[in-house]
């Protein structure tokens, strides 16, 4: 049986894995961007380093 701390650590790492998988699914190689629900929320690789939105 896992301790509460171990369970929390496992949940956190699992959530990060899911976020990474979803990010990979929404990434487009054509314009090197992530689509987050629609064209109004499209982030380019350069935007990530600048902190802006496309």
C-alpha positions as CSV (number, residue, x, y, z in Angstrom):
1,X,0.0,0.0,0.0
2,X,1.3,3.5,-0.9
3,X,1.6,6.3,1.5
4,X,-0.4,9.5,0.9
5,X,2.8,11.3,-0.2
6,X,3.5,8.5,-2.7
7,X,0.0,8.6,-4.0
8,X,0.2,12.4,-4.5
9,X,3.5,12.1,-6.3
10,X,2.0,9.4,-8.6
11,X,-1.0,11.5,-9.4
12,X,1.2,14.5,-10.2
13,X,3.4,12.6,-12.5
14,X,0.4,11.0,-14.2
15,X,-1.1,14.4,-14.8
16,X,2.1,15.7,-16.3
17,X,2.2,12.7,-18.7
18,X,-1.4,13.3,-19.8
19,X,-0.6,17.0,-20.4
20,X,2.4,16.0,-22.5
21,X,0.4,13.5,-24.6
22,X,-2.4,16.1,-25.2
23,X,0.2,18.7,-26.2
24,X,1.7,16.3,-28.7
25,X,-1.7,15.5,-30.2
26,X,-2.5,19.2,-30.8
27,X,0.9,20.1,-32.3
28,X,1.1,20.8,-36.0
29,X,4.4,20.3,-37.9
30,X,3.0,22.4,-40.8
31,X,3.3,25.7,-38.9
32,X,5.0,24.5,-35.8
33,X,2.2,25.5,-33.5
34,X,-0.2,24.1,-30.9
35,X,-4.0,24.5,-31.3
36,X,-5.8,24.9,-28.0
37,X,-9.4,24.5,-28.8
38,X,-9.7,26.6,-31.9
39,X,-7.9,29.0,-34.3
40,X,-8.2,31.9,-31.8
41,X,-6.0,30.0,-29.4
42,X,-3.1,28.9,-31.5
43,X,0.4,29.1,-30.1
44,X,3.6,29.0,-32.2
45,X,6.9,27.6,-31.0
46,X,8.4,31.1,-31.1
47,X,5.4,32.4,-29.0
48,X,6.2,30.0,-26.2
49,X,9.7,31.4,-25.8
50,X,8.4,35.0,-26.0
51,X,5.3,34.5,-23.9
52,X,2.9,35.7,-26.6
53,X,0.0,34.2,-28.6
54,X,-0.3,33.9,-32.4
